[in-house]
Amino acid sequence: MSFDAHEEKIRKIFSGDTKFVIPRNQRKYIWDEKQWKELLSDITYIKKQRELGCKEISHFLGSFVLQESDSQYEIIDGQQRITTLLLILSAVCVRFNELGNTEEHGKTRQNLIGNIGLKSQYVRLNNPTLSNMTVVIEMASEYRENLIKKNIFDSNLLKRDNEWNRRVIKCFWFYYNYFSDNYSTSDELKIVREVILDMKVIHIASEDELDCYDIFEILNARGVDLEDSELLKNYIFKYAQPKYTLDRAKEVWTKIEDNMEKCNGNMEQFLSHFTTYRYYKPTKEEGVFRIIKTNTDKEYVKTLLDDILSASNIYVDFYLPEDASNKVLGRCLEYFKIVNHRQFRPLIMAIIENYKKEYYGEKQVNDIFLYLRNFSFAFTLVMGNNSNIIDTKIHSLSQEVYKIHSQETLTKIKQELEKYYPAYEEFERAFLNLGFSNKNKQYSNSNNRKRMKYILQEIEEYKQTTNELVCNIEECNIEHIMNDSVDNPIVTKTGNLLLLSEKINHNMGNEKFSEKKDKLSRSKLVTVKEFLKNYGNNDTWTEEMIVNRTKKIAKMAYDEVWKL
């Protein structure tokens, strides 16, 4: 391993012709206000100490791992800190301009803009994934008016830009606002700039990319600062050789990150589920990275990335179930999305992976997914059982499905889970406790709304003979037959609820039951027509009727709609 490591001040790193490049495969800019405040606290503390005469005090930032290539540095480790420091200096630069100090503005500008020859200039940090990074730094070296023209100060930009660009802009805003509110003289800003430029780092550089990845792992694998995904990515890149394979690896990893953006960016959760069905469930002591590294040889690493990409495509299905070509599968995935029963995901991923490899046919897959949905509905959604009860069982079954591609494994899933299925008496008692309310705090959270909408829609679809819903779940609201304003928990129960189109529901108000019946008669939904047939001759709607109807719905749910 050949590399150069030495202590260095930021002023030297940000001087001369140094140009930093953040590879496209690197993680996005993820620092937020928590990290910004911590760094600002360090800066302001050192500033105060220097004003008191402690000239030598400085701040240690850790290590930067850089790969030297073609008169520039690729940042292997340190991009969050380098990016933030340049944004701080950009804010200082703008503030100098506002105070009319063109000399100090020019000095600060030199740390942001590099020169090649007499005329050619470049922004010192090149980040291809962050368009606003370049704009902020470049325009900060000119005038605030130009920043305004570039919409860097336009709050509307924060609403329409991607998350990573928004973070960059917010970071600039954070420091600029602080300097603007607290520093009214150039002398104060000069101290801030000197504090930043005097910060010390361990500068580790090598021309060999593989050496850089080795150094990265040594520095980070034994601590807890980096996410498992970062360590895993570095590990894969290290062994994805030769060079053309490494380039492809970077492209594939970018595709995985793109998939995770569709899944709310939860890379760590995805990798945990991937590792669970491939190997075993990660723990705090033994995370994803260590499990994969321990259980894979170097040759497999070359194909591991493709496996992770395939799994990430499956993971997207959890968040975009409506796109599934298999409609039954899509509906079942929609259920697991609504109820957010994550312990089933490793098992579901293993089954879908085998399905895509054609180990299972569509009928087999539909059958097992309907079983899993119905089991989860009774065991978890209705009964409210803690997932830990079956957590180990689910995970061991997922590993078996992955390793053994036979129909027998699907049969075994049913046999094992059936042991935990509640008897009807238990189910009914729990079902009577389900509810939703706009007023009652116990039942008013958004999850209750989603789950109750799901229950009412599934019952409606079950009763439909044409398989064509008059209105979908997004176009319907939940109507309380006995008004929700009544201070009585009975009004929250399933038996008191109807699914109605938004238009009809909007016109209902808090009318008496006798007045609601006429408006209910306008609905084309089967469940509403059935309700009027059974209860429409009554002048009042009572608590006893609510309980009886809830029990009828519970019986139908257990014996028909979600029958195991």
C-alpha positions, 0 to 999 in steps of 0.5 A, a space after each residue: 500500500 502506497 500513500 502519503 499521510 500528514 497533518 495539514 491546514 485547510 488553507 493549504 488544501 484550499 489553495 493553489 490549483 487544487 481541484 476536488 471532484 466528488 465521484 457520482 457514486 459517492 453518497 449525496 450531501 446529507 448533513 443537516 442542521 444538527 451537524 451545521 450547528 455543531 460545526 458553527 459552535 466549534 467555529 464561534 468558540 475558537 473565534 472567541 478564544 482568538 479574540 481573547 488572545 489565544 492565537 494558536 487554538 484550532 479545530 481538528 476535523 479528522 481525516 480526508 482520504 483523497 485519490 490523486 488523478 490528473 491534477 485533481 483529487 477525488 474525495 473518497 472520504 471527507 466530502 461532507 466536511 469539505 462541502 460544508 466548509 466551502 459553503 461556509 466560506 461562500 457565505 463569508 464571501 457574500 457577507 464581505 461583499 455586503 459590507 463593501 470590503 472588496 479586498 477581503 472578498 477577493 482573498 476569500 474568493 481564492 479559496 473557492 475559485 481556482 486558476 489555470 493560467 491567467 484566464 481559465 478559472 474553475 470552481 474548486 469543488 466539482 460535484 456532478 450530483 449537486 447542481 446548486 453546489 457549483 452555483 452557490 460557490 461560483 456566485 458567492 464569489 461575485 455579488 449578492 445581486 447575482 445570487 438573487 438572479 440565480 434564485 439561490 435566495 428564492 425560497 420557492 427553489 427549496 420546494 421544487 428542487 431535489 432533496 440534496 440540492 435543497 440541503 446545499 441551499 439550506 446550508 448556505 442560508 444557515 451560515 449566511 443568516 448567522 453571519 448576517 445577523 451576528 457579524 457587522 464588521 469585516 474584522 469579525 468575518 476575517 477571524 471566522 475565515 482564519 478559524 476555518 482555514 486554520 482547521 487541521 486535518 490528516 491529509 491522506 492521499 494516494 494515486 492508487 484507487 484500491 489503496 484509497 478504499 483500503 484506507 477508507 475501510 481501516 478508518 471507518 469500519 471499526 467505528 460507528 460513524 458510517 452507515 453500513 451501506 457506505 462500508 459495504 459500497 466501499 468493500 464492493 468497489 475494492 474488489 470489483 476489479 479490473 477498472 472497467 468493472 469498477 466503473 460499472 459498479 459505480 453505475 449500478 450503485 447509483 441505480 440502487 441509490 435511485 431506487 432507494 430515493 423512490 423508497 424514501 431513501 431508506 438504504 439501511 432498512 433495505 440492506 437489513 431486509 436483504 441480509 436477513 433473507 440471504 444470511 440472517 438478521 443483523 444485530 447492533 453488534 453484527 451489522 449488515 456490512 460485517 455479515 456480508 463481508 464474513 459470509 462472501 468470498 472475494 469472487 462473489 463480490 463481483 456479482 453481489 452488486 447485481 443481486 443487491 440491485 435486483 433486490 432493490 427493484 423488488 423493494 420498490 414494489 413495496 412503495 409502488 405496488 400499483 405498478 405491479 403487472 400481477 394485480 393480485 400481488 400488487 393488491 397484497 403489497 398495497 396492504 403491506 404498505 398501508 399497515 407497514 408490517 415490516 417483519 414480513 418484508 424479508 420473506 416477501 422479498 425472497 418469494 418475489 425473487 424466486 417468482 422472478 426467477 420462475 421457480 414459482 408460477 403466478 398461481 402459486 405466488 398469488 396463493 401464498 401472498 393472499 395467505 400472508 395478507 390474510 394472516 397478517 390482517 388477523 394476527 397483527 392488524 386486528 389482534 394487535 400482536 407484537 411482531 416479535 412473537 413471529 419475528 424469528 419464525 418469519 426470518 427463518 422461513 425467508 432464508 429457507 425460501 431463498 435457499 430451497 426453491 420448491 413448492 414445499 417451502 410455500 406449504 411450510 410457510 402456511 403450516 408454520 404460521 397457522 399455529 399462531 392464527 387466532 380463534 374466531 372468539 379472540 378475533 371478534 373481541 379484538 375486532 370490536 376494539 378497532 375504530 376510527 374517529 376525527 375527534 377521539 384522540 385514541 382513534 384519530 391518527 392517520 394510520 387508523 384512517 388508512 387501515 379503516 379505509 382499507 378494511 371498508 374498501 376491501 369489503 366493498 370490493 368483495 361484495 362487488 360483482 363487476 370487479 369495478 369500484 365506483 370510487 377508489 380509496 383516494 376518492 372516498 371518505 369515512 362517514 360516521 353514521 352516528 355523528 363523530 361529535 358524540 362523546 362516546 367511543 361507540 361511534 368509532 367502531 367499524 359498525 358505525 362506519 361507511 365508505 362514501 364518495 367524497 361528494 356525498 360525504 361532504 354534504 352529510 354534516 352532523 345530521 340525524 340518522 333520519 335525515 342522512 338516509 336520503 343522502 345515503 340512497 344516492 350512493 352506488 356502493 354495494 355496502 351502502 345499499 346493503 346498509 340501507 336495506 338492513 337498517 333503512 326502515 329504522 328512524 334511529 340508529 342505536 348503540 346496539 345496532 352499531 355493536 351488532 353490525 360490527 359483529 356481522 362485519 367481523 364474522 364476514 371478515 374472518 370467514 370470507 374476505 380475509 379467510 385463511 
